[in-house]
């Protein structure tokens, strides 16, 4: 469990943020955020007033990364790159989350290390993390300026034999009464552009491997764009599925065999394959070490799959 509680005793009344700074060796801003998040308990009461003088029995909730066996595939003094497996969160969703990529990032990068972008839990592949605040600010700014180029690989339903693009705006949904899609194509959404190039077609599986080039970084962009053109990603439990299947998945009640029959795989068949960016006048292009084309072995044969709900 990466979040642990440590007990201390303080004789001399001290301002809360100063005590946290000294005890954890962090900046004033981080100490104040630590307190605001309710991670300081004094005499069995949570303290959120950063300037309050505290003393007595103290309990601090601290994130201590654990080695979960995922090493960086490349690193410099400023950043690390990991090949994230499917089915692991980038950040812990709650304090009870048993493991996440933040464990790897902090275990190998230090206490100031952080991921610089998001990848869905079930998406595998390249994850870029900073080692310190300066590189974090620079790399996150590079993403915001669209100076970072990424490509993905996806196994999708049906045959795709020529390149195409999808230039459709995406809007986050706030009502899930009719379907469980997190986003939708909408004229009121934000502009979103993705290019697609076919790589391989497997006739027996009726599945195509395609390379995806998102020019914008919207939530579920590749997933909704492929669903929109009626080639949903194999294994996607939300886009291209019935309300019942999506609902059971989100409730954690969808059995693996049912998921494989209704979605085509036990995981989302989407993989972050390459990343390209500039850092301190050096151009980096890193490719995943995973041969994603071979993961078609995870795809359920077409005659054992239910039809997509497009």
C-alpha positions as CSV (number, residue, x, y, z in Angstrom):
1,X,0.0,0.0,0.0
2,X,1.8,3.2,-1.1
3,X,-0.1,5.5,1.3
4,X,1.2,4.8,4.9
5,X,0.5,6.6,8.2
6,X,3.5,7.6,10.4
7,X,3.2,8.8,13.9
8,X,5.3,11.5,15.6
9,X,5.2,13.5,18.8
10,X,5.9,17.2,19.0
11,X,6.7,19.0,22.3
12,X,7.1,22.6,21.1
13,X,4.1,24.2,19.5
14,X,5.0,24.9,15.8
15,X,3.1,26.2,12.8
16,X,1.8,23.3,10.9
17,X,3.3,24.1,7.5
18,X,6.8,24.7,9.1
19,X,6.7,21.3,10.8
20,X,5.7,19.5,7.6
21,X,8.4,21.3,5.6
22,X,11.0,20.3,8.2
23,X,9.8,16.8,8.7
24,X,9.3,15.8,5.0
25,X,12.0,18.1,3.5
26,X,9.6,19.7,1.1
27,X,8.8,23.3,-0.1
28,X,6.3,25.6,1.7
29,X,3.8,25.2,-1.2
30,X,4.0,21.4,-1.1
31,X,3.7,21.5,2.7
32,X,0.6,23.7,2.5
33,X,-1.0,21.4,-0.1
34,X,-0.2,18.4,2.1
35,X,-2.2,20.0,4.9
36,X,-5.0,21.2,2.7
37,X,-5.5,17.6,1.5
38,X,-6.2,16.5,5.1
39,X,-3.0,14.4,5.5
40,X,-2.1,15.9,8.9
41,X,-3.9,14.6,12.0
42,X,-3.2,16.2,15.4
43,X,-4.4,14.6,18.5
44,X,-6.9,12.5,16.5
45,X,-8.3,15.6,14.6
46,X,-7.5,16.5,11.0
47,X,-5.8,19.9,10.7
48,X,-6.3,21.9,7.4
49,X,-5.2,25.3,8.8
50,X,-1.6,25.6,7.5
51,X,-0.6,28.4,10.0
52,X,-2.1,26.7,13.1
53,X,0.4,25.9,15.8
54,X,0.4,22.2,16.5
55,X,1.8,19.9,19.2
56,X,1.2,16.5,20.8
57,X,0.4,13.3,18.9
58,X,0.8,13.7,15.2
59,X,-0.1,11.4,12.3
60,X,1.0,12.0,8.7
61,X,-0.3,10.2,5.7
62,X,2.7,9.8,3.3
63,X,3.0,8.3,-0.2
64,X,5.8,5.8,-0.1
65,X,6.3,4.2,-3.6
66,X,6.8,0.5,-3.9
67,X,8.7,-1.4,-6.5
68,X,6.0,-3.1,-8.7
69,X,8.5,-4.4,-11.2
70,X,8.1,-1.9,-14.0
71,X,11.4,-0.3,-14.8
72,X,11.9,2.7,-17.1
73,X,12.9,1.9,-20.7
74,X,14.8,5.1,-21.1
75,X,15.8,8.0,-18.8
76,X,18.0,11.1,-18.4
77,X,18.8,13.3,-15.4
78,X,15.5,15.1,-16.1
79,X,12.9,12.6,-17.2
80,X,12.0,8.9,-17.5
81,X,10.0,6.9,-20.0
82,X,8.0,3.8,-19.1
83,X,6.2,1.1,-21.1
84,X,2.9,1.1,-19.1
85,X,1.1,-2.2,-19.0
86,X,-2.7,-2.3,-19.6
87,X,-4.9,-2.3,-16.5
88,X,-2.9,-0.1,-14.3
89,X,-3.7,3.5,-13.3
90,X,-1.2,6.3,-13.9
91,X,-2.3,8.0,-10.6
92,X,-3.9,6.3,-7.6
93,X,-7.7,6.9,-7.8
94,X,-8.1,6.8,-4.0
95,X,-5.8,6.3,-1.0
96,X,-6.8,2.6,-1.1
97,X,-5.5,2.1,-4.6
98,X,-2.9,-0.8,-4.2
99,X,-0.6,0.3,-7.0
100,X,-0.2,2.7,-9.8
101,X,2.4,4.0,-12.2
102,X,3.1,6.7,-9.7
103,X,4.9,4.0,-7.7
104,X,7.3,3.4,-10.6
105,X,7.7,7.1,-11.3
106,X,8.6,8.0,-7.7
107,X,10.5,4.7,-7.0
108,X,12.9,5.4,-9.9
109,X,12.6,9.2,-10.3
110,X,12.5,10.4,-6.7
111,X,10.0,12.3,-4.5
112,X,9.5,15.2,-7.0
113,X,8.9,12.9,-10.0
114,X,5.5,13.0,-11.8
115,X,3.8,11.8,-14.9
116,X,3.5,14.6,-17.5
117,X,0.4,13.4,-19.3
118,X,-2.5,11.0,-19.0
119,X,-3.1,7.5,-20.4
120,X,-6.3,5.6,-19.7
121,X,-6.0,2.7,-17.3
122,X,-6.5,0.0,-20.0
123,X,-4.3,1.7,-22.6
124,X,-0.8,0.4,-22.6
125,X,2.4,2.0,-23.8
126,X,4.7,5.0,-23.6
127,X,4.4,7.2,-20.4
128,X,6.6,10.2,-20.0
129,X,7.5,11.4,-16.5
130,X,9.6,14.3,-15.1
131,X,12.1,13.9,-12.4
132,X,11.8,17.4,-10.9
133,X,9.7,20.5,-11.0
134,X,11.6,22.3,-13.7
135,X,11.3,19.4,-16.2
136,X,7.7,18.9,-15.2
137,X,6.8,22.4,-16.0
138,X,8.7,22.3,-19.3
139,X,7.3,19.0,-20.5
140,X,3.7,19.8,-19.5
141,X,4.0,23.1,-21.3
142,X,5.2,21.2,-24.4
143,X,2.1,19.1,-24.3
144,X,-0.1,22.2,-24.0
145,X,1.7,23.8,-27.0
146,X,1.2,20.6,-29.0
147,X,5.0,20.3,-29.3
148,X,4.8,16.6,-28.3
149,X,3.9,14.1,-31.0
150,X,2.5,10.8,-30.1
151,X,1.3,7.8,-32.2
152,X,-0.8,4.9,-31.1
153,X,-1.6,1.4,-32.4
154,X,-5.1,0.0,-32.2
155,X,-6.8,-3.2,-33.2
156,X,-10.2,-2.3,-34.5
157,X,-13.3,-4.1,-35.8
158,X,-13.6,-4.5,-39.5
159,X,-11.4,-4.0,-42.5
160,X,-9.6,-0.7,-43.1
161,X,-7.5,-0.6,-46.2
162,X,-6.7,3.1,-46.8
163,X,-5.7,6.1,-44.7
164,X,-8.3,8.5,-43.4
165,X,-8.8,11.3,-40.9
166,X,-11.6,12.3,-38.5
167,X,-12.0,16.0,-37.8
168,X,-15.0,16.0,-35.4
169,X,-15.4,18.1,-32.2
170,X,-15.6,16.3,-28.9
171,X,-17.7,17.2,-25.9
172,X,-17.7,15.7,-22.4
173,X,-21.1,14.2,-21.5
174,X,-22.8,14.8,-18.2
175,X,-25.7,12.4,-18.6
176,X,-25.3,8.7,-18.7
177,X,-29.0,7.6,-18.8
178,X,-28.9,6.4,-22.4
179,X,-25.3,5.3,-22.7
180,X,-22.1,5.3,-20.7
181,X,-19.9,7.2,-23.2
182,X,-17.7,9.7,-21.4
183,X,-17.5,12.0,-24.4
184,X,-19.6,12.5,-27.6
185,X,-19.3,14.0,-31.0
186,X,-21.0,17.4,-30.8
187,X,-21.0,20.7,-32.6
188,X,-20.7,22.3,-29.1
189,X,-17.5,20.4,-28.4
190,X,-13.8,21.2,-28.8
191,X,-12.1,20.8,-32.1
192,X,-10.4,17.3,-32.4
193,X,-8.4,15.8,-35.2
194,X,-7.0,12.3,-35.6
195,X,-5.2,10.7,-38.6
196,X,-5.3,7.0,-39.2
197,X,-3.1,4.7,-41.3
198,X,-3.8,1.0,-41.8
199,X,-1.0,-1.4,-41.0
200,X,-2.4,-4.9,-41.2
201,X,-5.7,-6.8,-41.7
202,X,-6.5,-10.2,-40.2
203,X,-9.3,-11.8,-42.2
204,X,-9.9,-14.6,-39.8
205,X,-10.4,-12.1,-37.0
206,X,-12.0,-9.4,-39.2
207,X,-9.7,-7.0,-37.4
208,X,-7.4,-4.2,-38.6
209,X,-4.3,-2.9,-36.9
210,X,-4.1,0.8,-37.5
211,X,-1.7,3.6,-36.5
212,X,-3.4,6.6,-34.9
213,X,-2.0,10.2,-34.9
214,X,-4.0,12.4,-32.6
215,X,-3.3,16.1,-33.3
216,X,-5.3,17.2,-30.2
217,X,-5.5,15.6,-26.8
218,X,-9.1,15.2,-25.9
219,X,-10.4,12.6,-23.5
220,X,-11.1,9.3,-25.2
221,X,-10.4,11.0,-28.6
222,X,-9.1,8.0,-30.5
223,X,-11.9,5.8,-29.0
224,X,-14.8,8.1,-29.9
225,X,-13.4,8.9,-33.4
226,X,-13.1,5.3,-34.3
227,X,-16.5,4.5,-32.9
228,X,-17.9,7.4,-35.0
229,X,-16.6,5.8,-38.2
230,X,-18.0,2.4,-37.1
231,X,-14.7,0.8,-36.4
232,X,-14.7,0.6,-32.6
233,X,-11.5,-0.5,-30.8
234,X,-11.6,-4.2,-30.0
235,X,-12.0,-4.7,-26.2
236,X,-13.5,-1.2,-25.7
237,X,-16.3,-1.7,-23.0
238,X,-17.8,1.8,-23.5
239,X,-17.8,2.8,-27.2
240,X,-19.7,0.4,-29.5
241,X,-21.3,-1.6,-26.7
242,X,-24.8,-1.9,-25.3
243,X,-25.8,0.1,-22.2
244,X,-26.0,-3.2,-20.2
245,X,-22.4,-4.3,-21.1
246,X,-21.0,-0.8,-20.4
247,X,-22.9,-0.5,-17.1
248,X,-21.8,-3.9,-15.9
249,X,-18.2,-3.1,-16.8
250,X,-18.3,0.2,-14.8
251,X,-19.9,-1.6,-11.9
252,X,-17.1,-4.2,-11.9
253,X,-19.7,-6.9,-12.6
254,X,-18.8,-7.9,-16.2
255,X,-17.2,-11.4,-16.3
256,X,-14.1,-11.8,-18.4
257,X,-15.8,-14.4,-20.7
258,X,-18.8,-12.0,-21.3
259,X,-16.4,-9.1,-22.0
260,X,-14.5,-11.2,-24.5
261,X,-17.7,-12.2,-26.3
262,X,-19.2,-8.7,-26.4
263,X,-16.1,-6.5,-26.9
264,X,-13.7,-9.0,-28.5
265,X,-10.9,-8.9,-25.9
266,X,-10.3,-8.8,-22.1
267,X,-8.5,-5.5,-22.5
268,X,-8.7,-2.3,-24.6
269,X,-6.6,-3.0,-27.7
270,X,-5.0,0.5,-27.7
271,X,-1.3,1.1,-27.3
272,X,0.8,4.3,-27.0
273,X,3.6,3.3,-29.4
274,X,5.8,6.3,-29.9
275,X,6.5,9.8,-28.5
276,X,8.6,12.6,-30.0
277,X,9.6,15.8,-28.2
278,X,12.4,18.3,-27.8
279,X,14.2,18.8,-24.5
280,X,17.1,21.2,-24.0
281,X,17.7,21.4,-27.7
282,X,17.9,17.6,-28.1
283,X,15.2,15.9,-30.1
284,X,14.0,12.6,-28.7
285,X,11.9,9.9,-30.4
286,X,11.1,6.9,-28.2
287,X,9.4,3.7,-29.4
288,X,7.6,1.2,-27.2
289,X,9.5,-2.1,-26.8
290,X,6.2,-4.0,-27.1
291,X,5.3,-5.7,-30.4
292,X,1.6,-4.8,-30.3
293,X,0.9,-6.5,-33.6
294,X,1.4,-9.9,-31.8
295,X,-1.2,-9.1,-29.2
296,X,-3.9,-10.0,-31.7
297,X,-3.7,-13.3,-29.9
298,X,-5.8,-11.7,-27.3
299,X,-8.7,-11.1,-29.7
300,X,-11.7,-13.3,-29.6
301,X,-12.4,-15.0,-33.0
302,X,-15.1,-13.2,-35.0
303,X,-17.5,-16.2,-34.9
304,X,-17.4,-16.1,-31.1
305,X,-18.1,-12.3,-30.8
306,X,-21.4,-10.5,-30.4
307,X,-22.1,-7.8,-33.0
308,X,-21.0,-4.2,-32.0
309,X,-23.7,-1.7,-31.0
310,X,-22.8,0.9,-33.5
